[in-house]
Amino acid sequence: MKIQLTIQGSSIRGISSFYDEINRVFMADEEWQIADSLDALDDLLYGGFGAARGATELEINWADVEFSRTALGYEETKRYYLGKLKPGSPFNKAFFLEKLKALNNGNGKTYFDLVMEIFSSHANITILTNQR
């Protein structure tokens, strides 16, 4: 079954609002929401719950994608990595320090890039983009 959904890119102002939008689009009929997590996004896209439940093909229209690309760009990604590096953080600091260095050197991936990699890792998902 083919399912079509629309992400409103102009609603995305950063990582937290990205997940607000994902939850609005995918989880509106669920009694719970996914967390602000790339792993949770990946799990969601397997299609076992939410709006993607039962989809054999998922077509996502990402409106105003360039707005999202900017909102999830360098500055937001830097904040994300610095959060992972805070004292007492349970995350692999060496891993995130390496990612932050790559980002600062201009050859690292932004959060937007990471999100798009996750979407593209699901062969049954097509992203259509447009700008206003």
Secondary structure, 3 states (H helix, E strand, C coil): CEEEEEEEHHHCCCHHHHHHHHHHHHCCCCCCCCCCCHHHHHHHHCCCCHHHCCCCEEEEEEECHHHHHHHCCHHHHHHHHHHHCCCCCCCCHHHHHHHHHHHHCCCCCCHHHHHHHHHHCCCCEEEEEECC
